[in-house]
Amino acid sequence: MAKASQAKPNATLHQSIERILDSNRISRQDYLQLTSAMLSGKGLTDEDYRQLNSVFDRFQLGRLKVVDERSAG
């Protein structure tokens, strides 16, 4: 059962990362969610860390536009 409970958060994480990288936009809520996931490290694979680092690298380089939640959709 532990694997099933970890699969959903990772699936949500992957969906968020995919959406962010495809749109080059990140909401403040997304940023907090990804930061929390990175810092907790619970159930993350090497691939998860690679994808998270890709998002944070783009963020630091100014390649992601920070948008309000109302504008993110």
TIMARMAR-15355 format. One record per atom (N, C-alpha, C): residue number from 0; x, y, z. Coordinates in nm, 3 decimals, padded with zeros to 5 digits. Example, Ala and Ser with C-alpha at 12.3 -4.5 7.8 and 13.67 -1.06 7.14 Angstrom:
<r><pos>0</pos><X>01.319</X><Y>-00.569</Y><Z>00.780</Z></r>
<r><pos>0</pos><X>01.230</X><Y>-00.450</Y><Z>00.780</Z></r>
<r><pos>0</pos><X>01.320</X><Y>-00.330</Y><Z>00.780</Z></r>
<r><pos>1</pos><X>01.285</X><Y>-00.225</Y><Z>00.708</Z></r>
<r><pos>1</pos><X>01.367</X><Y>-00.106</Y><Z>00.714</Z></r>
<r><pos>1</pos><X>01.290</X><Y>00.003</Y><Z>00.787</Z></r>
! end
This chain:
<r><pos>0</pos><X>00.080</X><Y>-00.120</Y><Z>00.000</Z></r>
<r><pos>0</pos><X>00.000</X><Y>00.000</Y><Z>00.000</Z></r>
<r><pos>0</pos><X>00.084</X><Y>00.126</Y><Z>00.000</Z></r>
<r><pos>1</pos><X>00.201</X><Y>00.121</Y><Z>00.058</Z></r>
<r><pos>1</pos><X>00.286</X><Y>00.239</Y><Z>00.063</Z></r>
<r><pos>1</pos><X>00.322</X><Y>00.286</Y><Z>-00.077</Z></r>
<r><pos>2</pos><X>00.344</X><Y>00.193</Y><Z>-00.169</Z></r>
<r><pos>2</pos><X>00.378</X><Y>00.232</Y><Z>-00.305</Z></r>
<r><pos>2</pos><X>00.263</X><Y>00.304</Y><Z>-00.372</Z></r>
<r><pos>3</pos><X>00.140</X><Y>00.261</Y><Z>-00.348</Z></r>
<r><pos>3</pos><X>00.024</X><Y>00.325</Y><Z>-00.409</Z></r>
<r><pos>3</pos><X>00.009</X><Y>00.467</Y><Z>-00.358</Z></r>
<r><pos>4</pos><X>00.035</X><Y>00.490</Y><Z>-00.229</Z></r>
<r><pos>4</pos><X>00.021</X><Y>00.625</Y><Z>-00.176</Z></r>
<r><pos>4</pos><X>00.131</X><Y>00.716</Y><Z>-00.228</Z></r>
<r><pos>5</pos><X>00.248</X><Y>00.662</Y><Z>-00.262</Z></r>
<r><pos>5</pos><X>00.356</X><Y>00.744</Y><Z>-00.316</Z></r>
<r><pos>5</pos><X>00.335</X><Y>00.770</Y><Z>-00.465</Z></r>
<r><pos>6</pos><X>00.266</X><Y>00.681</Y><Z>-00.533</Z></r>
<r><pos>6</pos><X>00.249</X><Y>00.695</Y><Z>-00.678</Z></r>
<r><pos>6</pos><X>00.167</X><Y>00.819</Y><Z>-00.712</Z></r>
<r><pos>7</pos><X>00.061</X><Y>00.846</Y><Z>-00.636</Z></r>
<r><pos>7</pos><X>-00.024</X><Y>00.959</Y><Z>-00.668</Z></r>
<r><pos>7</pos><X>00.049</X><Y>01.092</Y><Z>-00.651</Z></r>
<r><pos>8</pos><X>00.117</X><Y>01.116</Y><Z>-00.538</Z></r>
<r><pos>8</pos><X>00.190</X><Y>01.242</Y><Z>-00.528</Z></r>
<r><pos>8</pos><X>00.296</X><Y>01.258</Y><Z>-00.637</Z></r>
<r><pos>9</pos><X>00.365</X><Y>01.151</Y><Z>-00.671</Z></r>
<r><pos>9</pos><X>00.465</X><Y>01.159</Y><Z>-00.778</Z></r>
<r><pos>9</pos><X>00.399</X><Y>01.187</Y><Z>-00.912</Z></r>
<r><pos>10</pos><X>00.282</X><Y>01.128</Y><Z>-00.936</Z></r>
<r><pos>10</pos><X>00.209</X><Y>01.153</Y><Z>-01.061</Z></r>
<r><pos>10</pos><X>00.168</X><Y>01.299</Y><Z>-01.067</Z></r>
<r><pos>11</pos><X>00.120</X><Y>01.354</Y><Z>-00.956</Z></r>
<r><pos>11</pos><X>00.083</X><Y>01.494</Y><Z>-00.951</Z></r>
<r><pos>11</pos><X>00.205</X><Y>01.582</Y><Z>-00.970</Z></r>
<r><pos>12</pos><X>00.315</X><Y>01.545</Y><Z>-00.909</Z></r>
<r><pos>12</pos><X>00.440</X><Y>01.618</Y><Z>-00.924</Z></r>
<r><pos>12</pos><X>00.484</X><Y>01.619</Y><Z>-01.070</Z></r>
<r><pos>13</pos><X>00.480</X><Y>01.503</Y><Z>-01.134</Z></r>
<r><pos>13</pos><X>00.519</X><Y>01.493</Y><Z>-01.275</Z></r>
<r><pos>13</pos><X>00.428</X><Y>01.577</Y><Z>-01.364</Z></r>
<r><pos>14</pos><X>00.298</X><Y>01.578</Y><Z>-01.335</Z></r>
<r><pos>14</pos><X>00.205</X><Y>01.658</Y><Z>-01.413</Z></r>
<r><pos>14</pos><X>00.236</X><Y>01.807</Y><Z>-01.398</Z></r>
<r><pos>15</pos><X>00.263</X><Y>01.848</Y><Z>-01.276</Z></r>
<r><pos>15</pos><X>00.296</X><Y>01.989</Y><Z>-01.252</Z></r>
<r><pos>15</pos><X>00.424</X><Y>02.028</Y><Z>-01.325</Z></r>
<r><pos>16</pos><X>00.525</X><Y>01.945</Y><Z>-01.315</Z></r>
<r><pos>16</pos><X>00.653</X><Y>01.975</Y><Z>-01.380</Z></r>
<r><pos>16</pos><X>00.635</X><Y>01.981</Y><Z>-01.531</Z></r>
<r><pos>17</pos><X>00.561</X><Y>01.887</Y><Z>-01.586</Z></r>
<r><pos>17</pos><X>00.537</X><Y>01.884</Y><Z>-01.730</Z></r>
<r><pos>17</pos><X>00.466</X><Y>02.010</Y><Z>-01.777</Z></r>
<r><pos>18</pos><X>00.362</X><Y>02.050</Y><Z>-01.702</Z></r>
<r><pos>18</pos><X>00.286</X><Y>02.170</Y><Z>-01.735</Z></r>
<r><pos>18</pos><X>00.375</X><Y>02.295</Y><Z>-01.729</Z></r>
<r><pos>19</pos><X>00.458</X><Y>02.303</Y><Z>-01.626</Z></r>
<r><pos>19</pos><X>00.547</X><Y>02.418</Y><Z>-01.609</Z></r>
<r><pos>19</pos><X>00.647</X><Y>02.426</Y><Z>-01.722</Z></r>
<r><pos>20</pos><X>00.711</X><Y>02.315</Y><Z>-01.755</Z></r>
<r><pos>20</pos><X>00.812</X><Y>02.314</Y><Z>-01.860</Z></r>
<r><pos>20</pos><X>00.752</X><Y>02.339</Y><Z>-01.998</Z></r>
<r><pos>21</pos><X>00.630</X><Y>02.289</Y><Z>-02.021</Z></r>
<r><pos>21</pos><X>00.564</X><Y>02.310</Y><Z>-02.150</Z></r>
<r><pos>21</pos><X>00.521</X><Y>02.456</Y><Z>-02.169</Z></r>
<r><pos>22</pos><X>00.475</X><Y>02.520</Y><Z>-02.061</Z></r>
<r><pos>22</pos><X>00.421</X><Y>02.655</Y><Z>-02.072</Z></r>
<r><pos>22</pos><X>00.524</X><Y>02.764</Y><Z>-02.039</Z></r>
<r><pos>23</pos><X>00.635</X><Y>02.725</Y><Z>-01.976</Z></r>
<r><pos>23</pos><X>00.734</X><Y>02.822</Y><Z>-01.927</Z></r>
<r><pos>23</pos><X>00.672</X><Y>02.921</Y><Z>-01.830</Z></r>
<r><pos>24</pos><X>00.572</X><Y>02.875</Y><Z>-01.755</Z></r>
<r><pos>24</pos><X>00.505</X><Y>02.955</Y><Z>-01.653</Z></r>
<r><pos>24</pos><X>00.498</X><Y>02.874</Y><Z>-01.525</Z></r>
<r><pos>25</pos><X>00.513</X><Y>02.946</Y><Z>-01.413</Z></r>
<r><pos>25</pos><X>00.503</X><Y>02.879</Y><Z>-01.283</Z></r>
<r><pos>25</pos><X>00.426</X><Y>02.971</Y><Z>-01.189</Z></r>
<r><pos>26</pos><X>00.331</X><Y>02.913</Y><Z>-01.117</Z></r>
<r><pos>26</pos><X>00.257</X><Y>02.991</Y><Z>-01.018</Z></r>
<r><pos>26</pos><X>00.333</X><Y>02.986</Y><Z>-00.886</Z></r>
<r><pos>27</pos><X>00.302</X><Y>03.077</Y><Z>-00.800</Z></r>
<r><pos>27</pos><X>00.367</X><Y>03.078</Y><Z>-00.669</Z></r>
<r><pos>27</pos><X>00.334</X><Y>02.950</Y><Z>-00.592</Z></r>
<r><pos>28</pos><X>00.211</X><Y>02.902</Y><Z>-00.609</Z></r>
<r><pos>28</pos><X>00.171</X><Y>02.776</Y><Z>-00.544</Z></r>
<r><pos>28</pos><X>00.251</X><Y>02.659</Y><Z>-00.600</Z></r>
<r><pos>29</pos><X>00.272</X><Y>02.655</Y><Z>-00.731</Z></r>
<r><pos>29</pos><X>00.355</X><Y>02.550</Y><Z>-00.791</Z></r>
<r><pos>29</pos><X>00.496</X><Y>02.555</Y><Z>-00.734</Z></r>
<r><pos>30</pos><X>00.551</X><Y>02.676</Y><Z>-00.725</Z></r>
<r><pos>30</pos><X>00.687</X><Y>02.693</Y><Z>-00.675</Z></r>
<r><pos>30</pos><X>00.698</X><Y>02.639</Y><Z>-00.532</Z></r>
<r><pos>31</pos><X>00.600</X><Y>02.672</Y><Z>-00.449</Z></r>
<r><pos>31</pos><X>00.602</X><Y>02.623</Y><Z>-00.310</Z></r>
<r><pos>31</pos><X>00.585</X><Y>02.472</Y><Z>-00.305</Z></r>
<r><pos>32</pos><X>00.499</X><Y>02.417</Y><Z>-00.390</Z></r>
<r><pos>32</pos><X>00.478</X><Y>02.273</Y><Z>-00.395</Z></r>
<r><pos>32</pos><X>00.607</X><Y>02.201</Y><Z>-00.435</Z></r>
<r><pos>33</pos><X>00.674</X><Y>02.251</Y><Z>-00.537</Z></r>
<r><pos>33</pos><X>00.797</X><Y>02.186</Y><Z>-00.584</Z></r>
<r><pos>33</pos><X>00.910</X><Y>02.201</Y><Z>-00.483</Z></r>
<r><pos>34</pos><X>00.918</X><Y>02.317</Y><Z>-00.421</Z></r>
<r><pos>34</pos><X>01.020</X><Y>02.338</Y><Z>-00.319</Z></r>
<r><pos>34</pos><X>00.998</X><Y>02.243</Y><Z>-00.201</Z></r>
<r><pos>35</pos><X>00.874</X><Y>02.230</Y><Z>-00.160</Z></r>
<r><pos>35</pos><X>00.840</X><Y>02.139</Y><Z>-00.050</Z></r>
<r><pos>35</pos><X>00.875</X><Y>01.995</Y><Z>-00.085</Z></r>
<r><pos>36</pos><X>00.842</X><Y>01.954</Y><Z>-00.207</Z></r>
<r><pos>36</pos><X>00.873</X><Y>01.818</Y><Z>-00.251</Z></r>
<r><pos>36</pos><X>01.023</X><Y>01.794</Y><Z>-00.251</Z></r>
<r><pos>37</pos><X>01.097</X><Y>01.892</Y><Z>-00.300</Z></r>
<r><pos>37</pos><X>01.242</X><Y>01.879</Y><Z>-00.306</Z></r>
<r><pos>37</pos><X>01.302</X><Y>01.870</Y><Z>-00.166</Z></r>
<r><pos>38</pos><X>01.256</X><Y>01.953</Y><Z>-00.077</Z></r>
<r><pos>38</pos><X>01.312</X><Y>01.954</Y><Z>00.058</Z></r>
<r><pos>38</pos><X>01.273</X><Y>01.832</Y><Z>00.140</Z></r>
<r><pos>39</pos><X>01.152</X><Y>01.781</Y><Z>00.118</Z></r>
<r><pos>39</pos><X>01.109</X><Y>01.663</Y><Z>00.193</Z></r>
<r><pos>39</pos><X>01.180</X><Y>01.538</Y><Z>00.142</Z></r>
<r><pos>40</pos><X>01.196</X><Y>01.529</Y><Z>00.010</Z></r>
<r><pos>40</pos><X>01.265</X><Y>01.416</Y><Z>-00.050</Z></r>
<r><pos>40</pos><X>01.193</X><Y>01.284</Y><Z>-00.036</Z></r>
<r><pos>41</pos><X>01.074</X><Y>01.284</Y><Z>00.018</Z></r>
<r><pos>41</pos><X>01.000</X><Y>01.159</Y><Z>00.041</Z></r>
<r><pos>41</pos><X>00.955</X><Y>01.097</Y><Z>-00.090</Z></r>
<r><pos>42</pos><X>01.000</X><Y>00.977</Y><Z>-00.116</Z></r>
<r><pos>42</pos><X>00.955</X><Y>00.901</Y><Z>-00.231</Z></r>
<r><pos>42</pos><X>01.005</X><Y>00.953</Y><Z>-00.365</Z></r>
<r><pos>43</pos><X>01.104</X><Y>01.041</Y><Z>-00.365</Z></r>
<r><pos>43</pos><X>01.154</X><Y>01.096</Y><Z>-00.491</Z></r>
<r><pos>43</pos><X>01.264</X><Y>01.008</Y><Z>-00.549</Z></r>
<r><pos>44</pos><X>01.259</X><Y>00.992</Y><Z>-00.678</Z></r>
<r><pos>44</pos><X>01.362</X><Y>00.916</Y><Z>-00.748</Z></r>
<r><pos>44</pos><X>01.468</X><Y>01.011</Y><Z>-00.801</Z></r>
<r><pos>45</pos><X>01.575</X><Y>00.955</Y><Z>-00.854</Z></r>
<r><pos>45</pos><X>01.678</X><Y>01.038</Y><Z>-00.918</Z></r>
<r><pos>45</pos><X>01.619</X><Y>01.118</Y><Z>-01.033</Z></r>
<r><pos>46</pos><X>01.526</X><Y>01.059</Y><Z>-01.107</Z></r>
<r><pos>46</pos><X>01.461</X><Y>01.128</Y><Z>-01.218</Z></r>
<r><pos>46</pos><X>01.376</X><Y>01.245</Y><Z>-01.166</Z></r>
<r><pos>47</pos><X>01.308</X><Y>01.226</Y><Z>-01.054</Z></r>
<r><pos>47</pos><X>01.230</X><Y>01.334</Y><Z>-00.994</Z></r>
<r><pos>47</pos><X>01.322</X><Y>01.452</Y><Z>-00.960</Z></r>
<r><pos>48</pos><X>01.435</X><Y>01.422</Y><Z>-00.899</Z></r>
<r><pos>48</pos><X>01.531</X><Y>01.528</Y><Z>-00.864</Z></r>
<r><pos>48</pos><X>01.583</X><Y>01.598</Y><Z>-00.990</Z></r>
<r><pos>49</pos><X>01.608</X><Y>01.522</Y><Z>-01.095</Z></r>
<r><pos>49</pos><X>01.656</X><Y>01.581</Y><Z>-01.220</Z></r>
<r><pos>49</pos><X>01.553</X><Y>01.678</Y><Z>-01.277</Z></r>
<r><pos>50</pos><X>01.426</X><Y>01.637</Y><Z>-01.276</Z></r>
<r><pos>50</pos><X>01.320</X><Y>01.723</Y><Z>-01.329</Z></r>
<r><pos>50</pos><X>01.301</X><Y>01.847</Y><Z>-01.242</Z></r>
<r><pos>51</pos><X>01.304</X><Y>01.828</Y><Z>-01.111</Z></r>
<r><pos>51</pos><X>01.291</X><Y>01.942</Y><Z>-01.021</Z></r>
<r><pos>51</pos><X>01.406</X><Y>02.040</Y><Z>-01.042</Z></r>
<r><pos>52</pos><X>01.526</X><Y>01.989</Y><Z>-01.055</Z></r>
<r><pos>52</pos><X>01.642</X><Y>02.076</Y><Z>-01.079</Z></r>
<r><pos>52</pos><X>01.627</X><Y>02.152</Y><Z>-01.211</Z></r>
<r><pos>53</pos><X>01.571</X><Y>02.088</Y><Z>-01.311</Z></r>
<r><pos>53</pos><X>01.548</X><Y>02.153</Y><Z>-01.439</Z></r>
<r><pos>53</pos><X>01.455</X><Y>02.273</Y><Z>-01.422</Z></r>
<r><pos>54</pos><X>01.348</X><Y>02.254</Y><Z>-01.345</Z></r>
<r><pos>54</pos><X>01.254</X><Y>02.364</Y><Z>-01.320</Z></r>
<r><pos>54</pos><X>01.324</X><Y>02.476</Y><Z>-01.244</Z></r>
<r><pos>55</pos><X>01.395</X><Y>02.443</Y><Z>-01.137</Z></r>
<r><pos>55</pos><X>01.461</X><Y>02.546</Y><Z>-01.056</Z></r>
<r><pos>55</pos><X>01.572</X><Y>02.617</Y><Z>-01.134</Z></r>
<r><pos>56</pos><X>01.642</X><Y>02.545</Y><Z>-01.220</Z></r>
<r><pos>56</pos><X>01.744</X><Y>02.608</Y><Z>-01.305</Z></r>
<r><pos>56</pos><X>01.679</X><Y>02.710</Y><Z>-01.398</Z></r>
<r><pos>57</pos><X>01.570</X><Y>02.671</Y><Z>-01.461</Z></r>
<r><pos>57</pos><X>01.500</X><Y>02.764</Y><Z>-01.551</Z></r>
<r><pos>57</pos><X>01.447</X><Y>02.885</Y><Z>-01.475</Z></r>
<r><pos>58</pos><X>01.398</X><Y>02.860</Y><Z>-01.353</Z></r>
<r><pos>58</pos><X>01.347</X><Y>02.968</Y><Z>-01.270</Z></r>
<r><pos>58</pos><X>01.459</X><Y>03.068</Y><Z>-01.240</Z></r>
<r><pos>59</pos><X>01.574</X><Y>03.018</Y><Z>-01.198</Z></r>
<r><pos>59</pos><X>01.687</X><Y>03.105</Y><Z>-01.163</Z></r>
<r><pos>59</pos><X>01.740</X><Y>03.181</Y><Z>-01.283</Z></r>
<r><pos>60</pos><X>01.732</X><Y>03.122</Y><Z>-01.400</Z></r>
<r><pos>60</pos><X>01.779</X><Y>03.187</Y><Z>-01.522</Z></r>
<r><pos>60</pos><X>01.677</X><Y>03.285</Y><Z>-01.580</Z></r>
<r><pos>61</pos><X>01.559</X><Y>03.291</Y><Z>-01.518</Z></r>
<r><pos>61</pos><X>01.455</X><Y>03.381</Y><Z>-01.565</Z></r>
<r><pos>61</pos><X>01.381</X><Y>03.329</Y><Z>-01.687</Z></r>
<r><pos>62</pos><X>01.388</X><Y>03.200</Y><Z>-01.711</Z></r>
<r><pos>62</pos><X>01.321</X><Y>03.142</Y><Z>-01.827</Z></r>
<r><pos>62</pos><X>01.177</X><Y>03.099</Y><Z>-01.798</Z></r>
<r><pos>63</pos><X>01.137</X><Y>03.110</Y><Z>-01.671</Z></r>
<r><pos>63</pos><X>00.999</X><Y>03.082</Y><Z>-01.633</Z></r>
<r><pos>63</pos><X>00.933</X><Y>03.212</Y><Z>-01.590</Z></r>
<r><pos>64</pos><X>00.813</X><Y>03.234</Y><Z>-01.637</Z></r>
<r><pos>64</pos><X>00.738</X><Y>03.352</Y><Z>-01.597</Z></r>
<r><pos>64</pos><X>00.655</X><Y>03.314</Y><Z>-01.474</Z></r>
<r><pos>65</pos><X>00.665</X><Y>03.394</Y><Z>-01.368</Z></r>
<r><pos>65</pos><X>00.587</X><Y>03.370</Y><Z>-01.247</Z></r>
<r><pos>65</pos><X>00.451</X><Y>03.437</Y><Z>-01.270</Z></r>
<r><pos>66</pos><X>00.345</X><Y>03.358</Y><Z>-01.252</Z></r>
<r><pos>66</pos><X>00.210</X><Y>03.408</Y><Z>-01.276</Z></r>
<r><pos>66</pos><X>00.125</X><Y>03.389</Y><Z>-01.152</Z></r>
<r><pos>67</pos><X>00.021</X><Y>03.472</Y><Z>-01.142</Z></r>
<r><pos>67</pos><X>-00.077</X><Y>03.455</Y><Z>-01.035</Z></r>
<r><pos>67</pos><X>-00.160</X><Y>03.332</Y><Z>-01.065</Z></r>
<r><pos>68</pos><X>-00.217</X><Y>03.273</Y><Z>-00.962</Z></r>
<r><pos>68</pos><X>-00.301</X><Y>03.154</Y><Z>-00.980</Z></r>
<r><pos>68</pos><X>-00.412</X><Y>03.178</Y><Z>-01.082</Z></r>
<r><pos>69</pos><X>-00.473</X><Y>03.294</Y><Z>-01.078</Z></r>
<r><pos>69</pos><X>-00.583</X><Y>03.324</Y><Z>-01.169</Z></r>
<r><pos>69</pos><X>-00.537</X><Y>03.327</Y><Z>-01.314</Z></r>
<r><pos>70</pos><X>-00.410</X><Y>03.360</Y><Z>-01.335</Z></r>
<r><pos>70</pos><X>-00.355</X><Y>03.367</Y><Z>-01.471</Z></r>
<r><pos>70</pos><X>-00.295</X><Y>03.236</Y><Z>-01.518</Z></r>
<r><pos>71</pos><X>-00.269</X><Y>03.144</Y><Z>-01.423</Z></r>
<r><pos>71</pos><X>-00.196</X><Y>03.021</Y><Z>-01.456</Z></r>
<r><pos>71</pos><X>-00.279</X><Y>02.925</Y><Z>-01.539</Z></r>
<r><pos>72</pos><X>-00.409</X><Y>02.926</Y><Z>-01.526</Z></r>
<r><pos>72</pos><X>-00.493</X><Y>02.827</Y><Z>-01.591</Z></r>
<r><pos>72</pos><X>-00.498</X><Y>02.840</Y><Z>-01.735</Z></r>
! end
